[in-house]
Amino acid sequence: MIGRLRCLVLDCRDGWELAEFYQRLIGGEVRSSDARWAVGEGSAVLHGGEGAPVLAFQSVADHRPPVWGAPEQQFHLDVHVEDLAPAHEAVLALGAVPLGDGEGDPVCRVYADPAGHPFRLVRP
């Protein structure tokens, strides 16, 4: 092993806005840019608590959101939920946008966060 994963950094136009979206989605505490994860001016860090990964949101003026299913898409986040129906309504209220037609899938649904990053709600 060379090292351990400590933080995931997501580029976006507004680091604080996206950090607050994910705070409402998965909990945790939003802080200004943390020196341990130097992501720059206008950025924010979401500390999810014990055992949870740290998410950093880096403000980038020319951010271009990924396109779900495109060959250049590089990753997505999975968020485990107990029941898809109420979780679906809750993420829509936060500003998430459904990607594709996931209505018939009993296990997961795909969304874009306000900056366009894909994430899935996944039932265990």
N, C-alpha and C positions, 0 to 999 in steps of 0.2 A: 504494500500500500504506500502510495506517495503522499497522500494527504486525505483530509476529510472535508466533505461539503459543509460549508458553514452558512451560506447565504445564496439565495437566488435573486438576481437583479433583473427587473423588468424595465425596459425603456418605455417612456410615455411622454405626452406633452406636459402633464401636470402631476408630479409625484405625489403631492398631498391628496389630490382628489382620488387618485387610484388607490393609495394606501387606505383612505377612509372607506372606499368601496369594499376592499378585501377585509378590513376590520369588521364591517357589518356582516360580511359573508362568513368569516371563519373565527372572528374574535381576535383578541390580542390588544396590544398597546402601540399606537402610532407615536413615533418620536421623530424629531428633526434628524437630519443626516447624522449618522453615528460614525464616529472616527474609526471604529473597527471595520466598517463597511463604507469607505469613503466613496460616495457616489455623486457628490457635487452639490452645487447651489440649487435650491428649489426642490431638492429631493427629500424623500421621507423613508423611514424604516418601520416595518411592522414586526414587532416581537410577539410571536404567538404563544409564548409561555413554555413551560418545561416540556422538553422533548419535541416541540414544534419547530419547523425550520423558520429562519428569519427571511422575510421578503423585503427587498429594498426596491424602491421605485425611483428611477433616475429620470429627471426631466431632460428631454432632448427636443430641441426646437423643431427638427425636421423628422420627427418620428413618423414612420409608416407602419400601420398595423399589419400583422400577418394575415394571410387569407387561408381560412380553414380548408384543408384538403389539398392545397397547392403543394407542388413538389418542394418548394423552398421553405415550407412551414417547418419549424425546428422543434417545437415542443408545445405541450399544453399542460395545464394543471388539473389534477383530479381532486374533487372535493367529495368526501363520503357523506351521504345523508341517509337518514332512516326511511324517508318517504318522499318520492319524487314529486308528487302533486303539490304539496304545500311548499316544498323547496323551490319548485318551478315558479310559483306565484311570487315568492319572496325575492328571488333574484331578479325577476322582471321589475318589481317595485324598486329595486336598487339601481336599475338602469342597465341590466344585462340584456343582450339581444340574442334570441335563439338563432342557432346556426343549423341549417338542414332541417329535415323533418324527423325529429326524435320522438314524436308522439306515440309511435307503436313500440318503441323499445322499452321493455319493462325494467331494464337495468341501468341505463344511463341516458343523459341528454346533454347536448353540446350548446355552449353559449359563447358570446364574446363579451368581455368586460368593457367598461366605457372607453378604454384605449384600444380596443380591438383584439386583445390577447384571448385566445381560445381557452376555455376551461370546461370541464365536464362535471356534472352532478352524477355521482355514481352510488347506486344502492348496493350495500354489502351482500 
